[in-house]
Amino acid sequence: MKLFDFFKRKTNISIQIKPLCICKKSIEVTPYYLDNTEQLSIEEITSELKEWTTTGTLDRDEIYDSMIKKLDTIKDSITWTKELYNNSNIELCSEGLELSIKLCNYCIGKKYDSVKFVKSKTKYYFNYFTDQLEYWKTFNEYKEAESLEKSGLFENAIKKYLDLLESHIPLGSIYYESPFYLCIKIADYASAFNVYNYLKTNFDKTNNKTLESILNDFTNIICSLETNENMYPEIKAKIITIIKDTPGILQSDLYKSFDSKYKESLRFIIQCFEKSQRIKREKSGRSYKLFLN
């Protein structure tokens, strides 16, 4: 492994790898410097590279070199096809994580950890496989819940979705939207609030912009549902009645039959009705004409 090859790629590492989810459970035993958030300057790396390329220690270390090559091979073997239960990726990431820890310990034993860019490089592999392992575990659990939902096993699906949110901190919108809207669909408002609370907690922990946007949308819906008064089923029934009595009514005009606080819920209900083919929409100017199927 040539040291200057690593140096050329070093500035891209932080951009290439973006955590897609955050694990709530950390690995119990890891080399000491993997929890160190030390930042390296280009000047520090350049200085150390000059010193280490003069001695050539790492270039002559076949064990170090073979582990680096193996980690790169594992990394390149991860597939990004969204297949159900992609356990092969979980196995690859587990293997990569185990080897990255072994590499770190090897560097400590050889006293390579005294060099900052060595710690940075080995930590990069550890972080990469940690993030990817968490991502694929979360994705697989989501696909299992989604499969239950598609089979009509809504209560089982909701339980699986909630278990996922209990064990992980996913940063993608779909992990919250799917269970939240399913709960609303079957009027399981208690579970909908649980999803909302997980989302709020995870946003507070991560300050992630994607979660902030979803949180704002969910907050509007939660505030408009008036679940304690069980208004949601009444709203759904009233929408169908209005469309039946006034075929072709504009969606924007339908909103006028309800309090403005229900607008977010109305938009969502109409979309659900369209997806389930209970109604159809025809584009009309800036709005849609609504019809029963």
C-alpha positions in Angstrom: 0.0 0.0 0.0 1.7 3.3 -1.1 1.4 6.0 1.5 1.0 8.8 -1.0 -1.9 7.0 -2.6 -3.7 7.3 0.8 -2.7 10.9 1.1 -4.2 11.7 -2.3 -7.5 10.2 -1.2 -7.5 11.5 2.4 -9.3 14.7 1.7 -12.2 12.8 0.1 -12.8 10.3 2.9 -15.1 12.5 5.0 -17.2 13.3 1.9 -17.5 9.8 0.5 -18.8 8.1 3.6 -22.0 9.5 5.1 -23.6 7.7 7.9 -27.1 6.6 6.9 -28.1 5.6 10.4 -26.7 5.7 13.9 -26.4 2.6 16.1 -27.8 2.9 19.7 -25.5 0.1 20.8 -21.7 0.6 20.6 -19.1 -2.1 20.4 -17.9 -3.0 23.9 -14.2 -3.5 23.3 -12.4 -1.5 20.7 -8.8 -0.1 20.3 -8.3 3.1 22.4 -8.1 5.6 19.6 -11.2 4.6 17.7 -13.2 6.8 20.1 -10.8 9.7 19.6 -12.3 12.5 17.5 -8.9 14.0 16.8 -8.8 16.1 13.6 -5.8 16.1 11.4 -4.6 19.0 9.3 -3.1 18.6 5.9 0.2 20.0 7.2 0.4 17.3 9.9 -0.3 14.5 7.4 2.2 16.0 4.9 4.9 16.2 7.6 4.4 12.6 8.8 4.2 11.2 5.2 7.6 12.7 4.4 9.1 11.1 7.5 7.5 7.7 7.0 8.1 7.4 3.3 11.8 8.1 4.1 11.9 5.1 6.5 9.5 3.1 4.4 8.3 1.0 7.3 4.7 0.5 6.2 5.6 -0.2 2.6 7.7 -3.1 3.8 5.1 -4.5 6.2 3.4 -7.3 4.3 0.9 -8.0 7.1 -0.3 -4.4 7.3 -0.5 -4.3 3.5 -2.4 -7.5 3.2 -5.0 -6.4 5.7 -5.5 -3.1 3.9 -6.0 -4.9 0.6 -8.5 -7.3 2.2 -10.5 -4.4 3.7 -10.6 -2.7 0.3 -11.8 -6.0 -1.3 -14.6 -6.4 1.3 -15.6 -2.8 0.9 -15.8 -3.2 -2.9 -17.9 -6.4 -2.5 -20.8 -4.7 -0.8 -23.7 -4.5 -3.2 -26.3 -1.7 -3.4 -29.2 -3.6 -4.8 -32.2 -3.1 -2.6 -33.0 -6.8 -2.3 -35.1 -8.1 0.6 -33.0 -9.4 3.5 -29.6 -8.7 2.0 -27.8 -10.8 4.6 -24.7 -11.1 2.4 -24.0 -7.4 3.0 -24.4 -7.8 6.7 -21.9 -10.7 6.7 -19.4 -8.6 4.6 -19.7 -5.6 6.9 -19.3 -7.8 10.0 -16.2 -9.3 8.4 -14.9 -5.9 7.5 -15.6 -4.5 11.0 -13.8 -7.4 12.7 -10.8 -7.0 10.4 -10.6 -3.3 10.9 -10.4 -3.8 14.7 -7.7 -6.4 14.1 -5.8 -3.9 11.9 -6.0 -1.2 14.6 -4.7 -3.6 17.3 -1.9 -4.7 15.0 -0.9 -1.0 14.4 -0.9 -0.5 18.2 1.3 -3.5 18.7 3.8 -2.3 16.0 3.6 1.2 17.5 2.3 2.6 14.2 -0.4 4.3 16.3 2.2 7.0 17.1 1.6 8.3 13.6 -1.6 10.3 13.2 -2.3 9.5 9.6 -2.1 5.8 10.4 -4.7 6.2 13.2 -6.8 8.3 10.8 -6.7 5.6 8.0 -7.4 2.6 10.2 -10.2 4.5 12.0 -11.7 5.3 8.6 -12.2 1.6 7.9 -13.7 1.0 11.3 -16.2 3.9 10.9 -17.1 2.8 7.4 -17.9 -0.8 8.3 -19.7 0.3 11.5 -21.9 2.6 9.6 -22.6 0.1 6.8 -23.3 -2.7 9.2 -25.8 -0.6 11.0 -27.4 0.6 7.7 -28.0 -2.9 6.4 -29.3 -4.2 9.7 -31.8 -1.3 9.8 -32.7 -1.7 6.1 -33.4 -5.5 6.5 -35.6 -4.9 9.5 -37.5 -2.3 7.6 -38.0 -4.6 4.6 -39.3 -7.3 7.0 -41.9 -4.8 8.4 -42.8 -3.6 4.9 -43.4 -7.2 3.8 -45.8 -7.7 6.8 -47.6 -4.5 5.8 -48.0 -5.6 2.2 -49.4 -8.9 3.4 -52.1 -7.0 5.4 -50.6 -7.9 8.8 -50.8 -4.3 9.9 -50.5 -4.8 13.7 -47.4 -7.1 13.2 -45.9 -4.6 10.8 -46.3 -1.7 13.2 -44.7 -3.7 16.0 -41.8 -4.5 13.8 -41.5 -0.8 12.7 -41.5 0.3 16.4 -38.9 -2.4 17.3 -36.7 -1.0 14.6 -37.0 2.6 15.9 -36.3 1.3 19.4 -33.1 -0.4 18.4 -31.7 2.1 15.8 -31.6 5.8 14.9 -32.3 5.7 11.2 -31.8 9.0 9.4 -33.9 8.3 6.3 -37.5 9.6 6.0 -39.0 6.3 4.9 -38.3 4.7 8.3 -40.7 7.1 10.0 -43.2 7.8 7.2 -44.1 4.2 6.6 -45.1 3.3 10.2 -46.6 6.7 10.9 -49.0 6.7 7.9 -49.8 3.1 8.4 -50.8 3.8 12.0 -53.0 6.7 10.8 -54.5 4.5 8.1 -55.8 2.0 10.6 -56.6 4.6 13.3 -53.9 3.3 15.7 -53.2 6.8 17.1 -51.3 5.5 20.1 -48.7 3.9 17.9 -48.6 7.0 15.6 -47.7 9.1 18.6 -45.0 6.5 19.5 -43.5 6.9 16.0 -43.7 10.7 16.4 -41.9 10.6 19.8 -39.1 8.4 18.4 -38.7 10.8 15.6 -38.6 13.8 17.9 -36.1 12.0 20.2 -33.8 11.1 17.3 -33.9 14.6 15.9 -32.9 16.0 19.3 -30.0 13.5 19.4 -28.8 14.1 15.8 -30.1 17.5 14.7 -30.4 15.9 11.3 -32.0 18.2 8.6 -34.0 15.3 7.0 -35.5 14.4 10.4 -36.3 18.0 11.1 -38.4 18.3 7.9 -40.3 15.1 8.6 -40.9 16.2 12.2 -42.4 19.5 11.0 -44.8 17.6 8.7 -45.8 15.1 11.4 -46.3 17.9 13.9 -48.8 19.5 11.6 -50.7 16.2 11.1 -50.7 15.4 14.8 -52.0 18.8 15.7 -54.8 18.5 13.1 -56.1 15.0 13.9 -57.7 15.7 17.3 -57.3 12.1 18.1 -58.8 12.4 21.5 -62.1 13.3 19.8 -61.6 10.5 17.2 -62.2 13.0 14.4 -60.1 11.2 11.8 -62.7 8.6 10.7 -65.3 11.3 10.5 -63.1 13.4 8.2 -62.6 10.4 5.9 -66.3 9.7 5.8 -67.1 13.3 5.1 -64.6 13.5 2.2 -66.2 10.5 0.5 -69.7 12.0 1.0 -68.7 15.4 -0.5 -67.1 13.8 -3.6 -70.1 11.5 -4.0 -72.5 14.5 -3.8 -70.3 16.8 -5.9 -68.4 14.8 -8.6 -65.5 16.7 -10.0 -65.2 19.0 -7.0 -61.8 20.7 -6.9 -59.5 19.5 -4.1 -58.9 23.2 -3.2 -62.7 23.7 -2.8 -63.1 20.6 -0.8 -60.7 22.0 1.8 -63.2 24.9 2.4 -65.7 22.4 3.9 -63.3 21.8 6.8 -61.5 23.8 9.4 -58.2 25.0 8.1 -56.3 23.1 10.8 -57.2 19.9 9.0 -55.5 20.8 5.7 -52.5 18.6 6.2 -54.7 15.6 7.1 -57.0 16.2 4.2 -54.1 16.2 1.7 -52.8 12.9 3.2 -56.2 11.2 3.2 -56.9 12.2 -0.4 -53.6 10.8 -1.4 -54.3 7.5 0.4 -57.8 7.3 -1.2 -56.2 7.7 -4.6 -53.5 5.1 -4.0 -56.2 2.6 -2.8 -58.2 3.6 -5.9 -61.2 4.7 -3.9 -61.1 8.0 -5.8 -59.4 9.3 -8.9 -57.9 12.8 -9.4 -57.7 14.8 -12.7 -55.4 17.7 -13.0 -57.3 21.0 -13.3 -55.2 24.2 -13.2 -53.4 24.4 -10.0 -55.7 21.8 -8.3 -57.3 18.5 -9.0 -60.9 17.4 -9.8 -62.0 14.6 -7.5 -64.2 11.6 -8.5 -65.2 8.3 -6.8 -64.1 5.2 -8.6 
